Amino acid sequence: MALVLGVDSSTQSTKALLVDADTGRVVATGRAPHPAGTEVDPRAWLTAVDDAAGDLLPRAAAVAVGGQQHGMVALDQHGSVVRDALLWNDTRSAAQAQTLVAEMGGPEACVAEIGYVLVASMTSTKLRWMAEQEPENAARTASVLLPHDYVSRHLCRDGAAFTDRGDASGTGYYSTRTEAWNESLVELAIGHPLALPEVAPSPHAVMGHTAEGAVFAPGTGDNMAAALGLSLEPGDVSVSIGTSGVAAMVSDVRPADPSGTVTGFADATGRFLPMATTMNAARVLDFGCRMLGVNYDGLSDLALASRPGAGGVVLLPYLDGERTPNRPGATGVFSGLTSETTRADIARACVEGLLASLADAVGAVEQVAGRDAQRILLIGGGAMSEAVRLLAPTVFGRPVVVPLAGEYVALGAARQAAWALSGADEPPVWAIGDPTEIDAPHAPHIMETYRLLKSRTADW
């Protein structure tokens, strides 16, 4: 039995799965935490992957890493870290994003080249921020890697830097038009040329080997790995409720959205992954728990005790700025509070606000892809909330599918590793268990009141 190792180097932790390459059965796991914050020493990720995967690595015949997208890992000419990595959820480069879009010729020109309109999450905007605010660090920077590239380089004995088209497409300097780096864009961002990692020639290419001789696959971004782990097909939409909220649809067609709502990423199979991302997802549930002094189960119980529409209470859940819509300076807003408002209404408003934000993301992806979702799969830590699962169809207006709980980013990385090991034209077919379909009566007034509040606060 050949075993493969999939690693998920996420915002909060490293997860590692040792998996049977033929069946997808998980045989062993490891986990280690990451430091909190939007600015992190990337060497902490190397310590975490050593802790989480160290005992599993010698048992693997192939390895791949999935990692949080967009993070800027700036390295000097010796390959040493120049400064702490700026992560996807660091919004300090919002002004630089606007400037770069203008310098690229406007939103339409930006979309035509890279597949989306730049926002503060993207790597290139962080490079421009560093060039403007930390010119000495920018001058020392000789190369830039993404988090998954950095972790892969650490585990790969060859020491080479490599990536894949999926994660590369989230940098702001990879062209989905030409399927190659646009080196003029990285120079535009930081002011001088940078060495960039090799982009894998195929989704299942062998990019190197571990110290033990295991095959090393290209790896990919976390959202692309999750799609691979879920075996998503064109038309399937995954709605991931983690630190961020992500609605992503597998598409055969290169997407283009000049409004900037949907990002037209590449995926890890040769297709595309149009995606709408919110900055506030599971943290909205955390906020509700803190506000009400309850745990997650308590929040669910309270939310389910209220009625659809939360007694008129609406939460616009932009607690720490927002990316979809692009409001980096926004804050959360409660509306409709009265003397009759109950704790259950507050809890329900938190869950409905989270789901309404994600429903808007799903709708945006459907519009750009030019098709309705074939299936909506609810995944991520937030999907473990009973209230989220049961109320999602009420807000979305259609059934949702909840796969078995699992680490789908790490599983997707493992599936890619198995694909590279096999040398086959298509990834292996793995059974991930029977999902649960949940349906409930639609309550359209939830989205109506949510969108009204959203429009009224657009200029706040």
N, C-alpha and C positions, 0 to 999 in steps of 0.2 A: 504494500500500500504506500503510494507516494504521498507525502504531506507537503503542503504549501503554507507559507506564512503571510498573512495580511496584516498590515499595520495602519492604524488610524491615528495620526498625529493631529489632534483637534485643538480647538481653542483651550479647552479645560483640562485635557488629559491625553495620554497615549493609551490606546487599546490595541492588543495584539491577539490574533486568532490563528491557531494552528489547525489546518483544515485538511480533510481527506480530499485529494485532488479530483477523484472520480465522482464523489457523491455530494460534496459540499458540507459533510458532517463535521462539526467543530469538535476537536478532540482535546484541545487545551487552550487556556486563555491567560492573558497577563494584562496588568493595568498599572499605571503610575500617573500621579497628578502633575499638572503644569502650574506655574505661578499665575496668579490672577493679574488682570490689567490689560490695557490695550497696547502697551509698550513693554516688551519682554526680552530678556537676554536669550537668544535662540539656543545657546549652549545648554540651557535647561531642558530643551526638548531631546537633546542627545543623551543626557543623563536619564531622562524618563524612558526613552526607547530601550536603553541598555537594561533598565530595571524591568520593564514590562516584557521585553522580548528576548532578553539574554539567554534564558534557559530553553527557549523554544527555537531559537535561530539554528543551533546545530542539528536539529531534527528535520529541518525544511529542505526540500529539493529545489524550491523556488520561492522568491520573496518579492513583494511589491508594497509600496507605501502610498496611502492616501493621506492628504494633508489639507489643513485649512487654506482656503484660497487667499490670494492677493498680498499676503504678508511680505514686507520688504526686508530681506536679509542682505545687508550691505557688507561686502567683504573687501579687504585691501589686496594689494598685489601678492601677498603671501597666503591669501585665503583665510585670514583672520577676521573676526567680527569687528566692524568699525564702530557700530553703535547698536543699542538695543533695537530689535525688530519692531517695526510699526505694523500692527495687525489690521485685519480687514475692518474691524469695528472702531478704529481710530479715525475720527472725523476732522482732525486738525487741518487736513489738506483740502477742505471744501473749496476755498477760494482758488487754490492752485488748479483744481479740476476745471473750474469755469474758465480760467485763463488758457489752459491747454486745449480745451474744446475750441475756443476762439482761434488759437494759433494753428489748429489743424484745419480751420476753414469752416467751423460751425458744426452743429449736430449732424446734419446730413452727411457731410464729408467724414466725420468721425465714424458714423455707423457704416458707411461704405467701406471703410478700411478695416476697422477692428471689430465691427459687429454690434456696437452699442455706444451710448454717450457716456463719457467718463464721469464718474462721481468719486467722492472722497475715498471710497473703499479701495480703488484700483492702485496697483503698485506704482504706476508712472506718476500719479499725483503726489505720492509720498516722496518719490525721488525729487520732484520739483520743490516740494516743501523743504527738504533737506538742503537742496541747492541754495534756496533763499534764506533759510533760517540758520543753517549750520554749514556754511561754505567750506570750512576746514574739513569736516567729515565728508562732504561731497567730493572734495578734491582728493581725499584718500581712497575713495571708493573706486575699485578697479573692476569689480564684477557684482552682480546681483542675482540672488537665488530666491525662489519661493520656499516656503517651509517644507514642502514635501521633497523638493530638490535637495535641500540642506540635510535632511534626515537620511535620504537615500545615499548621498555621498558619504555620509558617516558609516553606513552599514556595508557599503560596497568596497571590496578590497582594491578595485581598480583606481579609486580616488577621483574618478571623472565626474563632472557635473552634467546631469541630464534631466530632461523633463518630458512631458507629453503635450500634445496639442490641446488637450482639455484644460489643464491647469495653466498652460502658457496663454490661452485665449483670455484669461482674466487679468493679464498684466497691464494692458493698455498699449503694448508695443508688439503684440503678435497680430499679424494680419490674417483674419479668416478669409480674406479675399484671395490671397496668394498661398495660404497655408505655410507661412514662414515668418521668422522674426522680421520686423521692420526696424532695422537698426537706427534709422534716422529719427524714429520716434523716441527711442531711449536716450539718444543724444539730445533731442529737443527737451526732454524732461530734466536731465541733470546737467547738461552743458558740455559733456564730453563723451566719447565712446566708452562702452562697457563691454566686458566679456560676458556672453550669455551662454547658458547651458545648451547642450545639444538637444534638439527636439527629436524624439524617437521617430524613426522612419515608418513605423506601423504601430497600431495600438498594442500589439503583442510581441514587439521586438525584444530580443535579449540585449540588454544594455551593459551587462557586466556580470560579476559573480561575487558572492560573499567570501569571507576568509575560508569558509569550509567548502567552497566550490559550488554552492547553490546558484542557480540561475537568478539573475536580477531583472525583473520586468520594469517598464518605464515608470509605473506609478501614475498618479493623477490627482486632481483636486478632490476635495471631500464630496462635493455634490455629484461629480461625475462617477466617483467610486460608489456612492449610494445607489445611483441609477443602475450601475452594473451589478451591484449586490442584490438589488431587487428584481433583476432581469426585466427591466422596463422595456416595452416595445413602443414603436411610434404611436402617439396618441395617449399613452399613459402619462398621468401627472402624479408626481410625488409631492406631497405637502409635508415638509419636515419642520417639526417644532422643536428646535434646540435653542442654543444661545440666540441664533437668528432664526427667522422663519423663511422658508424657501419653497416656492412653487416652481417646479421644473417639469417640462414636457420633452420627451424624446421626439426629435423631428428629423426627417430626411432632407428638409429644405433649410437653407441658410436663412435665419431670421433677420429682420431689420426693423427697428423701432426708433425713428428719429425723436420721439417724445422722451426717450430715456428711461421709460418705465421698465421695459424688458431688456435684459442683456442677452445678446446673441452669442453665447459661448459655444465652443466645440465640446463634444463629449469624448468618452474613452473607447468608442467603438468605430469611429469614422463618421458618425452622424453629428447632429447638433443638439444643443440642450438650452433652448430659450428658457430664461429664468427670471422670475421676479423675486427679489429678496427684501425682507423687512429686517430691521435691526432689533426689533422688540418682539420676542416670541415667548419662550418659557419664562423669561424674566417678568412678563406680565403676571403670570401665575405666582411667581415669587413675591411680586409687589402685593398682590391680593392677600397672600398668606401673612405678610408683615402687617398690612393695614388692619387685618381682622384678627390677628393673633392666633392663627390656626395652621395646621399642617396641610399637605396637599389633599388628603382624604377629607379633612374638615372643610376645605374650600369647595371641593366637589359636592359634598353633602349640602352645604349652604346654597350653592348655585342651582342645584337641582330642586331645591325647595322653593325657589322663586319661579315666576312664570315667564314665558317668552317676551322679550322686551324689557325685562328687569324692572318692571314697575315704572317705566319711563326713563330710567337711568341709562346713560350712554357713556362709555369710556372711549376716548380717542387715545390709543395706547402708545403714543410717541414719547416714551419715558426718557429716552436718552438720544434724542434726535431721531431721524428716520431716513431711510434710503429709498423706500417705495411707499409714498411719493418722496421725492428728494427734498427733505426738509431737515438738514443737519442740525439746525439750531432749535428745532421744535421741542416742546415738552408735552406731557400728558395733560388731557383735559377731561374732567367729569362734567356732564351736563344732565339736567333733569332732576337734580336732587331736591327733595321736598321734606317737610316734617314727617311725612309718612314713609320715607325711604327706610328700608330695613337692611340689616347685615346681609341677608340673603340676596337682596337686590344688588348690593355692592359686589358681592361675589359673582353673581350672574353677569353683571356688567363687565367684569374683568374677563370672564371666559368669552362672552359674546363679542367684546371689543377685539380680543385676540383673533377670534375666528373671522370676524368681519374684515379685519386687515388682511388675513390670508385669503378670504374669498375674493377680495379685490385683486390680489396677486394672481389667483387662478384665472380670473376673467381677463386680466391683461395678457397672460401667456396664451390663452385660447385665441384672443383676438389677433395677436401677432402671428401665431402658428396657422391661423386660418381654419381652425377646426375645433369642435368641442372636445372636451376630455372624454376619452374612451373609458377610463377608470380614474378615480381619485384615491390614491393610497396615502394613508395617514401614518407618518412615522416620526421617530425622534422621542426624546424624553418626555416632552409635553403631551405626546399622544398616549402616555400611560395614565393620564388623568381621566377618570370616568366621565366627568362633566364634559371635557373636551370631546371625547369620543361620541357621547350621546347627543350633544348639542350641535355637532358639526353638520349633520344633515339638515337640521332646522335652519341653520344660517346659510349653508351652501345651496340648499334647495335641491339636493340630489343625494343618493346614497354614497357612503364612503366605505372603503375597504381598509381594514386594519390588519396588516401582516402580523405574524407572530413577532413578539419582541426580539430584537437582535441588534447586533452591532453591524449595520449594513455597509458602512464605509469600510471597515476592516474586512468584511466579507467580500465586498466588491474588489478590494485590493487583492485578496486571496484568489478570487476568480480570475483576475488578470494574470496573477502569477501562474496559475494552473494553465491558462491559455498560452502563455509564453513557454511553459515547460512542454506542452503538447506539440507546439508548432502547427496546430490546426488552423483552418481558415476562420472558424467561429469559436467563441468562448464555450466552455463546457456547459451543459445543461444541468443545473442543480435544482433539486426540489427544496423549497424553503418552507414547506408546511402549508396547511390550508389556512388562508386568511379568513377573517370574520367580516361579513358585510353588515353594516348598520344603516338603518333607515329610520326616519321620523318625519312627522308633518312639517312642511315648510312654513316659516313665519317671515314673509317678505318685508314686513314693517321693520324688522331688525336692521336690514341693510339700508332701508330708506332713511331711517333716523340717523344711522351711522354716517351715511354719505352726506346728509344735510349738515351735520356737525363738521365733517371733514371740509366741506366747501366753505363754511362760515369762518373757519380758522385758517384758511389758506394763507393769509397775509400776517399771521401772528408770528 
